[in-house]
Amino acid sequence: MHNKVTWMDRANSGKVRVKGGFMQLHEKGTPDLIGFTYEGQFIGIELKRPDTKNNVNDDQLCMQSRMRGANCIFGIAYDEESLNAILDKIN
């Protein structure tokens, strides 16, 4: 865990099959990692493979805009180095 992060977890979005139909998980566009800094600031990190790091869909762009508008930390990471670079920018 990064020294500026108090909690972080994997958030699954989309739908899963359940008995009798489907269940919606998190809202489409929800970042793959969600968490909080020790100061209570929300963190959202979208994870991409290196070969798809530039493939951000409209739902993800909308969520990115909403999060930044609410003064949340948002970033797109495609490896451990890029993830740490995002987290290192936390004040």
C-alpha positions as CSV (number, residue, x, y, z in Angstrom):
1,M,0.0,0.0,0.0
2,H,1.2,3.5,-0.9
3,N,2.2,5.6,2.1
4,K,-0.5,8.3,1.3
5,V,-3.3,5.8,0.8
6,T,-5.4,4.5,3.8
7,W,-7.6,2.1,1.8
8,M,-7.9,0.9,-1.8
9,D,-9.9,-1.9,-3.3
10,R,-10.8,-3.4,-6.7
11,A,-14.2,-2.2,-8.0
12,N,-15.9,-4.3,-10.6
13,S,-18.4,-2.7,-12.9
14,G,-20.8,-4.1,-15.5
15,K,-23.2,-6.9,-15.0
16,V,-23.0,-10.5,-13.7
17,R,-25.4,-13.4,-14.1
18,V,-27.4,-14.3,-11.0
19,K,-30.3,-16.6,-10.5
20,G,-33.2,-15.1,-12.4
21,G,-31.2,-12.7,-14.5
22,F,-28.4,-10.2,-14.2
23,M,-27.2,-7.9,-11.4
24,Q,-25.6,-4.5,-12.1
25,L,-22.4,-4.0,-10.2
26,H,-20.8,-0.5,-10.0
27,E,-21.8,2.1,-12.5
28,K,-20.2,1.9,-16.0
29,G,-17.0,3.9,-16.1
30,T,-16.3,3.3,-12.4
31,P,-12.5,3.2,-12.0
32,D,-10.9,-0.2,-11.4
33,L,-9.3,0.8,-8.1
34,I,-11.1,3.0,-5.6
35,G,-9.8,4.3,-2.3
36,F,-9.1,7.2,0.1
37,T,-6.1,9.2,1.2
38,Y,-5.4,9.6,4.9
39,E,-7.0,13.1,4.5
40,G,-10.2,11.6,3.1
41,Q,-9.8,12.5,-0.6
42,F,-11.3,10.0,-2.9
43,I,-9.0,8.1,-5.4
44,G,-10.0,6.5,-8.6
45,I,-7.5,4.6,-10.8
46,E,-8.4,3.1,-14.2
47,L,-6.2,0.2,-15.0
48,K,-5.2,-0.6,-18.6
49,R,-2.8,-3.0,-20.2
50,P,0.2,-1.3,-21.8
51,D,-1.2,-2.2,-25.3
52,T,-4.6,-0.6,-24.5
53,K,-3.5,2.3,-22.3
54,N,-5.0,4.8,-24.8
55,N,-8.4,3.0,-25.1
56,V,-10.6,5.0,-22.7
57,N,-14.3,4.7,-23.4
58,D,-17.0,7.4,-23.1
59,D,-18.2,6.1,-19.7
60,Q,-14.7,6.3,-18.3
61,L,-14.1,9.8,-19.7
62,C,-17.4,10.9,-18.1
63,M,-16.4,9.5,-14.8
64,Q,-13.0,11.0,-15.0
65,S,-14.6,14.4,-15.6
66,R,-17.0,14.0,-12.7
67,M,-14.3,12.9,-10.3
68,R,-11.9,15.8,-11.3
69,G,-14.8,18.2,-11.0
70,A,-15.3,17.0,-7.4
71,N,-11.6,17.4,-6.6
72,C,-11.0,13.7,-6.5
73,I,-7.7,12.1,-7.5
74,F,-8.0,10.3,-10.9
75,G,-5.5,8.6,-13.1
76,I,-4.9,5.9,-15.6
77,A,-2.3,3.3,-14.8
78,Y,-0.8,0.6,-17.0
79,D,1.9,-0.7,-14.8
80,E,3.2,-0.4,-11.2
81,E,5.4,2.5,-12.1
82,S,2.6,4.6,-13.6
83,L,0.3,3.7,-10.6
84,N,3.0,4.9,-8.2
85,A,3.5,8.1,-10.2
86,I,-0.2,8.9,-9.8
87,L,-0.1,8.2,-6.1
88,D,3.1,10.1,-5.6
89,K,1.4,13.3,-6.7
90,I,-1.0,13.2,-3.7
91,N,-0.3,16.2,-1.4
